[in-house]
């Protein structure tokens, strides 16, 4: 190697060593650790849930009319619940060891025993049964469905005990961890509904104005923010939990479907069907994008499990990739 080449290499190495720490973090805020094949699964893959005690991941294989059960220790599918009707939402209740599957095709909420997956009941809700949220503290399950409602389920009696009327079909919704509110994305109504869990009524709403297609939603407890991702235009917006006012708006990847807060690292993960995972970090009063990680077009649903320190991304089968769960590990 000549003197000129050595000098150039030395300058490049010095530049790497002098790189600010935040820039180095932005290079690889998530690392692809493994790809778990789902086998002969075709079509769209929707939401996921986890059984921490058994280290199992439940995957709603909507296009396959099934729920795949992934053993996270083995990195393999060990069971498949079949014969479903467009499964979209999945939930797991540890106290009763029960798996809940919301089916868009027939509007049913189907129950399966966690040990062996024997059918354990069916609750008729209405059309387009979708997202599921488990409130372990108050022993309640909430399921979004129909033209605008959240069903309230008692996991002990396996019965619907209430309904919360909404202005449009609910997409992602989150339970306030330190309060009694539920924040619900209603893209067709161009708003975010704020539900009072005590009265089971909408207490307030946030108009999204020119921002449309608000599907994913998460709560940043540390900063008192409600994080909502929009598809048109592609932005991540932060609203104050205190007064519901807009605090920040940042460009994001397109076709967003899931957003999560990694409290341990003070990061936000946003999975997008455009074929990217965006990573955000707090900056001043808002957030900045510190990572734009390529994935696969159409891979938009994900699940971040803080207890396992992993982000699981559902990748549908295509000419480029087989159906699989991609496992990402933070640094």
NORGI-V190132 format. One record per residue. N is the residue number from 1. RES is the residue in one small letter. PHI is phi in whole degrees, -180 to 180 (NA if undefined). D_LAST is the distance of its C-alpha to the last C-alpha in whole Angstrom. Layout:
n->(N N)
res->(RES RES)
phi->(PHI PHI)
d_last->(D_LAST D_LAST)
This chain:
n->(1 2 3 4 5 6 7 8 9 10 11 12 13 14 15 16 17 18 19 20 21 22 23 24 25 26 27 28 29 30 31 32 33 34 35 36 37 38 39 40 41 42 43 44 45 46 47 48 49 50 51 52 53 54 55 56 57 58 59 60 61 62 63 64 65 66 67 68 69 70 71 72 73 74 75 76 77 78 79 80 81 82 83 84 85 86 87 88 89 90 91 92 93 94 95 96 97 98 99 100 101 102 103 104 105 106 107 108 109 110 111 112 113 114 115 116 117 118 119 120 121 122 123 124 125 126 127 128 129 130 131 132 133 134 135 136 137 138 139 140 141 142 143 144 145 146 147 148 149 150 151 152 153 154 155 156 157 158 159 160 161 162 163 164 165 166 167 168 169 170 171 172 173 174 175 176 177 178 179 180 181 182 183 184 185 186 187 188 189 190 191 192 193 194 195 196 197 198 199 200 201 202 203 204 205 206 207 208 209 210 211 212 213 214 215 216 217 218 219 220 221 222 223 224 225 226 227 228 229 230 231 232 233 234 235 236 237 238 239 240 241 242 243 244 245 246 247 248 249 250 251 252 253 254 255 256 257 258 259 260 261 262 263 264 265 266 267 268 269 270 271 272 273 274 275 276 277 278 279 280 281 282 283 284 285 286 287 288 289 290 291 292 293 294 295 296 297 298 299 300 301 302 303 304 305 306 307 308 309 310 311 312 313 314 315 316 317 318 319 320 321 322 323 324 325 326 327 328 329 330 331)
res->(x x x x x x x x x x x x x x x x x x x x x x x x x x x x x x x x x x x x x x x x x x x x x x x x x x x x x x x x x x x x x x x x x x x x x x x x x x x x x x x x x x x x x x x x x x x x x x x x x x x x x x x x x x x x x x x x x x x x x x x x x x x x x x x x x x x x x x x x x x x x x x x x x x x x x x x x x x x x x x x x x x x x x x x x x x x x x x x x x x x x x x x x x x x x x x x x x x x x x x x x x x x x x x x x x x x x x x x x x x x x x x x x x x x x x x x x x x x x x x x x x x x x x x x x x x x x x x x x x x x x x x x x x x x x x x x x x x x x x x x x x x x x x x x x x x x x x x x x x x x x x x x x x x x x x x x x x x x x x x x x x x x x x x x x x x x)
phi->(NA -75 -63 -64 -65 -63 -64 -64 -63 -64 -64 -63 -64 -64 -65 -63 -65 -87 -61 -59 -62 -68 -70 -63 -62 -67 -66 -145 -76 -141 -118 -70 -95 -161 -125 -100 -67 -98 84 -80 -115 -116 82 -68 -115 -110 -79 -136 -147 -132 -106 -67 -61 -99 53 -123 -112 -100 -121 -78 -94 -55 -68 -103 57 -150 -122 -86 -112 -102 -81 -70 -71 -84 67 -154 -76 -111 -160 -142 -88 -111 75 -91 -122 54 -65 -116 -107 -134 -140 -131 -111 -68 -59 -109 51 -130 -101 -113 -128 -94 -110 -72 -65 -122 70 -99 -111 -103 -112 -138 -66 -68 -103 105 65 -69 -58 -129 144 -146 -117 -79 -109 155 -73 56 -65 -135 -68 -124 -131 -105 -106 -66 -64 -104 56 -139 -125 -116 -132 -82 -161 62 -75 158 -164 -115 -85 -106 -114 -93 -71 -79 -92 60 -131 -80 -115 -176 -138 -114 -76 -130 -81 -160 -61 -82 -97 -61 -144 -135 -90 -66 -70 -114 -159 -115 -98 -122 -101 -128 -79 -124 -61 -70 -99 53 -156 -117 -86 -116 -101 -92 -68 -73 -96 59 -133 -73 -98 -163 -154 -116 -76 -88 55 -83 -85 -123 59 -86 -102 -83 -155 -148 -117 -98 -65 -62 -108 65 -119 -101 -101 -129 -102 -114 -96 -141 -74 -75 -146 -106 -117 -115 -114 -70 -70 -76 -122 67 -81 -74 -107 -156 -144 -130 -63 -142 -67 -90 62 -69 -136 -143 -139 -140 -107 -97 -66 -62 -107 58 -129 -125 -112 -127 -99 -132 -69 -63 109 -147 -114 -95 -120 -120 -132 -62 -148 52 -95 -129 -141 -128 -82 -115 -158 -138 -95 -66 -130 -139 -57 94 -87 -117 -93 -148 -148 -98 -115 -59 -65 -103 59 -141 -111 -106 -114 -88 -112 -76 -68 -151 -66 -91 -138 -77 -62 -163 -106 -89 -106 -110 -116 -69 -69)
d_last->(35 37 37 36 33 32 32 30 27 27 27 24 22 23 22 18 19 20 17 17 13 13 14 11 8 11 11 8 6 6 7 11 11 15 18 20 24 26 29 32 31 32 32 30 27 27 25 23 23 22 24 22 24 25 21 23 22 25 25 28 29 32 33 34 35 33 30 28 27 24 23 19 20 22 20 24 26 29 31 32 34 36 39 38 39 36 33 31 29 28 28 28 30 29 32 35 32 33 32 33 33 34 36 37 40 42 41 40 38 38 37 36 36 32 34 36 35 39 40 41 42 42 42 44 42 43 42 38 36 33 30 30 28 29 30 30 31 35 35 35 33 34 34 35 37 40 42 40 40 37 39 38 38 39 37 40 43 41 43 42 44 43 42 41 42 40 42 40 37 34 31 28 28 27 28 28 27 29 32 34 33 32 31 32 31 35 34 38 39 37 36 33 35 35 37 38 37 40 43 41 42 40 40 39 37 35 37 35 37 37 33 33 32 29 28 24 24 22 22 20 22 21 22 25 25 25 23 25 24 27 28 31 30 27 25 23 25 25 28 29 29 32 35 33 33 31 28 26 26 24 24 22 22 25 26 23 23 21 19 16 15 12 14 11 9 12 12 14 14 17 18 21 24 24 21 18 15 15 13 14 14 17 20 23 25 23 19 18 17 13 13 15 14 17 18 21 24 25 22 22 22 18 17 14 15 13 15 13 10 10 12 15 17 21 22 26 28 29 31 27 25 26 26 22 19 16 13 10 6 4 0)
